[in-house]
Amino acid sequence: MEKWKEKALCAAMDGVGFLKWVLYACAIGLLVGLVAVAFHEGIGWATQIRLQHSQIIWILPLAGAAIVWLYKICGMEQDRGTNLVLVAVREAEPLKLRTAPLIFLSTILTHLAGGSAGREGAALQLGGSLAAWIGRAIRLDDKEHRVMVMCGMSAAFSALFGTPLTAALFSMEVVSVGVMYYAALVPCCVAAVSAFQLARLFGLHQETAYPVSAVPALSPLSALQAVALGVLCALVSILFCKATHTAPKLYKRLFPVPWVRAMAGGWLLLALTYLVGSQDYNGAGDQVILRMLEGETIPAAFLLKILFTAVTLGAGFRGGEIVPVLFTGAAFGTVAGPLLGLPHYLSGTMGMAAVFCGATNCPISSLLLSIELFGGQGLPLYALCCAVSYTMSGYYGLYSEQKIVYSKFKPEWIDRKAK
């Protein structure tokens, strides 16, 4: 009888805990989702203004200095961006609430001026810091606080990009490669779906972003083509990571003063823009991705996007890395894929998924991204391409605070940070 009562009590406590986290996750999803929708609209407004008034890119040096000044007066000069969010999940390091308005304003300013940056990486900081603040307000312990931060990351990513499954799994997968934070599965899914539904109420994400219809059947030939593309995409992802990690080191060596560094980066971006002769590589580049997938081939586009992004983020401008990674993957895939015999559109989307996978070390999230962005047609080919890219990219990664916990090559535990 006593054992039965004990089991019943444990079941009741588990049920209460489950309901508690469902409520917490819903609240986080709605709150962070609302902020993320405003952020989405702000990015859209900034991009539209820049496209209508191309001469606005002349404010790039001043915009860079203004962003550095904003972080300085807020006491956040040493802010580590998305890396700090990863540490907050893994080690319960506190996230400051001021991170949210800072990344909100500075990313919009970066897009307005024409810096090459995305929005989803910024969303992880935005959602993580807001959720961390709420976690402190309701006095969660360290372990629960980590789950709350992951909920915020999932909600912001989902509302901005319209991929709730990818957002939920990415927040659980990106922190420690080889280990999934399964305790956060329900909260992250609930937060991501809540934020996604809220975004749809505001008219966002009404259809699949890049639907793929004509996909070749899985065969020995198509499998080999997917594997070959995966190997090449791994090399591109390594190049992207190396460039974005090396650029800030070079800037600091040449320009030790942060505001000088930011202005120099702004002038360099201006020079590159006029040298290239277009603004295709300024901003996130969503429209350019569509153009490339629809048939346009630009052989050097993936290299130029890597260069523009490294120059932008290395100088101190703010924003995400994920859309530039997708741009790079699309640009490379539409060039390399047809040479391997793959259809242009399919190879472009496979390149997006595989370069994303190699750069983030998140294979499951990459597969879900393939379903939510591209419709799920030809999933075995995407899986092969992403799996090869994940393995062949080695221990490189976008985020230097990402821990490689489980080896990619042997069934053994290791403990090292991404290069």
C-alpha positions, 0 to 999 in steps of 0.5 A: 500500500505504501509503495502504491501511494509513493508511486501515485505521489511521484506520478502526481508530481511528474504531472504537475511538473509537466503542466508547469513547463507547458505553461512556462513554455507557452508564456515564453513562446508568446512573449518572445514570439511577439518581440521576434515578430517586431524584430522581423518587421524591423529587419524588413523595414530596414532592408526595404529602406536600403533597397529603395535608397541605395546610397544609405550604405554610406552610413556604414562607418557611422553605423559601426561606430554607433553600435560599438558606442551602444554596447559601451554605454551599456557596459557590454563591450566584451559581449560574446554574442551567441557564444554567451547563450550557449554557455548560459545553457551549458553552465548556467552563466547569467544572461543580462536583459540588456542583451535583448534591446541591444541586439534588437537595435544593433542588428536592425542598424546593421541591416539598414546600413548594409552590413552582411548579417542574418537575423536568426543568430541574433534571435538566439540572443534575443530569445535567450536573454528574455527567457533568462530574465523571466527565469530569474524573476520566477526564481528558477534553479540553475537546471530549470533556468537552462531549460528556460533559456532554450525555450527562449532560443526556440521561440525566437528562432521559430517566429523569425524563420518559420521553422518550429521543429528546426528551432526546437531541436536546434536549441537542444542540439547546438550547445554540445555536439553529440549530446541532446538536452532531451529534458527540454524537448517538450518545453522547446517544442511548445515554445517554438510552436506557440511562437510560430502560431503567433507569427502566423497570426501576424501574417508571417510564414504562410507557406513553405519558403523554398518548395522543391518539386522535381526530385530525382529518385534515390539511386546509386548515381543520385546517392553518389552525387549527394555524397560528393556534394556533401564533401564539397559543402563541408569544405565550404562550411570550414572556409566560412567558419575559418573566415568569420573566426579569423576576421576579428583577430585581424581587425584587433591586430590592425585596429586596437580601438573598437570604434576605429575598428568598426569604422574601418570595417564600414569603409571596407564594406563600402569599398567592396560593395562598389568594387563588386558593383551591386548590393547583392552581398549586403544585408541578409540576401533572402531575395538573392537566394531566391534568384539563385534557386530559380536559375541564376548562377553566380560562380563567385557568389559564395566566396563573396558572401563569406568575405562580406560576412566576415568583414561585417561581423569581424568589425563589430557589427551585429547580426546572425550568421545563419542566413549568410550560411544559407546564402553561401550554401545556395550559391555554392550548391547551384554552381557545384550541383549541376557539375555533378549532374544534380538539378539546379534547384535541388542542388541549391537547396541541398547546399543550403542544408549541408553547409548549414549542417557543417557550420553548426554541427547540427545534423538532426536540425539540418534534416528538419530544416530540409523538411520545413523549408524545402517540403521534404521531397527527396529527404534521403538525398538531403540526409546523405548530403548533410551526414557527409558534410557533418562528418567531413567538416571535422571539429570546425563550427560557427560558435567557438563556445560550442562543445564537441562532446562526442567524436564524429569519427569514433564511438568515444567521448571527447571534450573540446571546443569547436575550432 
